[in-house]
Amino acid sequence: MSMKSRSAKTGPGLSAFTLIEFLIALAILSIIAAVSFTSFVSVRRTIDMGRRNNELMREIRAFVERLDVELSGALYIKGNEGTIFVSKREDLGQQKASSIIFTTIMPQTPLELGKRGEVLRVEYEVSPSEADDQYIALRKKIYLYSLPPREFDEPVEYMVGEEFTSFLFRFKSGGRWFESWDTQNQDELPESIELVFSFGGRKYREFFNVYISEM
């Protein structure tokens, strides 16, 4: 009789204790799962951010290298209206940015620098971004023509980027820096060019030398 009473008292106590253990274990597992998921999301976000930054850096480097090749072949012939080099600062409302148009002799590929190629007119045009007017959109146009110049064909046109926060050229000649340049007034190409631009939260500063001053 006493043994049955003891079992009845002990049974319910053991069941209650097992349920508490289960709930505690479940809570611990939930915490571990939540921490693990948070860590996974954080790591994934870091990896994705790193990948985007690497892609952005490749795009920026490709853009700068291409611009360097174009400016290295800049062409200006005195008295010839078909060859120009013009840059001015545009008032975009909240800020200023530089547009630039120039004639260049482009090699077939950047690796062929020094070889003669096609004569192009290149235009980098700045405007407020359609997505957000606090950003600057940079559009590139390429016109193919020959010397002496004939009528321009329709340009090849594409968007370089719409998230620039600055894009400014300066031009050096005779030891002085100028914010704009026009071969109609200066009658020569600048000795060197500085470009300062911001994109993707980073600021870049590049220097370019112009190798072909006149023909």
QUIMO-V481392 format. One record per pair of residues at least 12 apart in sequence whose C-alpha atoms are under 7 Angstrom apart, sorted by sequence separation. I is the first residue (numbers start at 1). J is the second residue. D is the distance in whole Angstrom. If there is no record, write none. Layout:
I&J&D  I&J&D
//
This chain:
87&99&6  88&100&7  105&117&6  106&118&5  126&138&5  143&155&5  194&206&6  195&207&6  87&100&4  105&118&6  106&119&6  125&138&6  126&139&6  142&155&5  143&156&7  194&207&5  86&100&6  87&101&6  105&119&5  106&120&7  124&138&7  125&139&5  141&155&6  142&156&5  193&207&6  194&208&6  86&101&5  104&119&6  105&120&6  124&139&6  125&140&6  141&156&6  142&157&6  193&208&5  85&101&6  86&102&6  104&120&5  124&140&5  141&157&4  192&208&6  193&209&6  85&102&4  103&120&6  104&121&6  123&140&6  124&141&7  140&157&6  141&158&7  173&190&5  192&209&4  84&102&5  85&103&7  103&121&4  123&141&5  140&158&6  172&190&6  173&191&5  191&209&6  192&210&6  84&103&6  102&121&6  103&122&6  122&141&6  123&142&6  139&158&6  140&159&6  171&190&6  172&191&6  191&210&6  83&103&5  102&122&6  122&142&5  139&159&4  140&160&6  172&192&5  190&210&7  101&122&6  102&123&7  121&142&6  122&143&6  138&159&6  139&160&5  171&192&6  172&193&6  101&123&4  120&142&7  121&143&5  138&160&5  171&193&5  100&123&6  101&124&6  120&143&6  121&144&6  138&161&5  170&193&6  171&194&6  100&124&5  120&144&5  137&161&6  138&162&6  169&193&7  170&194&5  189&213&5  99&124&6  100&125&7  119&144&6  120&145&6  137&162&4  169&194&6  170&195&7  188&213&7  99&125&5  119&145&6  136&162&6  137&163&6  169&195&5  99&126&6  119&146&6  135&162&7  136&163&6  137&164&6  168&195&6  169&196&7  74&102&7  75&103&5  98&126&7  135&163&5  136&164&5  168&196&5  74&103&6  75&104&5  97&126&7  135&164&6  136&165&6  167&196&6  168&197&6  74&104&4  75&105&7  135&165&5  136&166&7  167&197&4  73&104&5  74&105&6  166&197&5  167&198&7  73&105&5  166&198&5  71&104&7  73&106&6  129&162&6  165&198&5  70&104&6  164&198&6  165&199&6  92&127&7  164&199&5  70&106&6  92&128&6  163&199&6  163&200&7  94&134&7  69&110&6  82&149&6  97&166&6  98&167&6  97&167&5  98&168&5  97&168&5  98&169&6  89&180&7  88&180&5  87&180&5  88&181&7  87&181&5  86&181&5  87&182&6  86&182&4  85&182&6  86&183&6  85&183&6  84&183&6  85&189&7  78&187&7  76&188&7  76&189&7  74&210&6  72&209&6  75&212&6  76&213&7  77&214&5  72&210&5  73&211&7  74&212&6  75&213&7  76&214&5  77&215&5  71&210&6  72&211&5  73&212&6  75&214&6  76&215&7  68&208&6
//
